[in-house]
Amino acid sequence: MKAPRKNTSEKTTLLAGNFLRRRTGGTRFRWFDFSRKGWIRLLLVAVAAWLFFGYVARPVYIDGGSMLPTYSDRGVNFCWMPIFWFRSPHRGQIVIARYAGERVMLLKRVVALAGEEVEFRDGQLLVNGKEVKEPYVVLPCNWNLPPRRVDDGYVYVVGDNRNMPIENHKFGQLAVSRIIGVPLW
Amino acid sequence: MVKRTGLMILLLAVLGAGGWYFFLRSTDREKVLGRLSDLAEYVTKAPGEKGTGLLLKSQLIGRLFADHCEISVDFHNLSGTYTPEELGANLVRSRQFVETIQLSFYDPSVRFPQPDTALLDTTGQVLGKAKNGDRFREVRELAFTLKKIDGKWRFTACRIREVLRK
């Protein structure tokens, strides 16, 4: 007596399943389930990954040493975006800000908020005329910058690595609307 | 029968032409972005680039700009209004100081406030190596204005948008 024939699609599924099947510690493991359920699962994972890595934790590559020694050059991190969904950046926080788009971004530390007065005197940061302790600034700095007030809707950002002439360091007032997140670690 | 075949061929030809028009023609947006990638290509200097290539690029770069292009940038006293010839000459002059230079544009966005005017915002990155061996890297947000002159999009203004103000 002949065994009932399986239809072609079922046969293909079984063949592919056997091809990808692996034995791990006595239990059977399939790399991918080619059934409808498997495809739906894959679609859900892809959508979740797209949402998570696009709108929640965006992978970033740090290129440049302006945040040394806090963040080294050529480091990898994630930009954690939900942090500014309901609140604004605060002083001392490291932020990631965008340029025209979000493929090239800035990594800086907020040192003063809107309405505050910022000044550098012999490398020492002064906010509203008071010295600010900055344990994260390890490398020597001798900057001098006359006092200036931060405009509404802006924060003042500077890198942690100030061991360079002031002209060569990118820092200054940054629109809060450009800030998209903070590094995850 | 012959009449029906002729009609079918005509219908197919019309459909083909329509498809070509809608799917293969380049839109103004694509043309503007093409001008941007041309600019990046002509400014870029690869290691070991020959003099003939430089000459060709200096001539081609002039075609990207209108008769008078206003440049507002914050370095090397480059701000001013230039003719295409002056821009080509500036390109040749500036290349003498660098071993390699690579200009890249990221996240371009185009708006058309008028049918013959395009506003293009992008992030520009210049990577390079000077003759003395120093490496440099500059990133700026750029705002370009292009006008459609004689059916071709040409740059009429370029300015740096300030992201950080000291």
Interface residues (C-beta under 8 A of the other chain):
Chain A: G64 A97 Y99 A100 G101 E102 R103 V104 L106 L145 R148 V157 K170 F171 G172 Q173 L174 A175 R178
Chain B: Y106 D107 P108 S109 D121 T122 T123 Q125 R137 V139 R140 E141 L142 R161 V163 L164 R165 K166
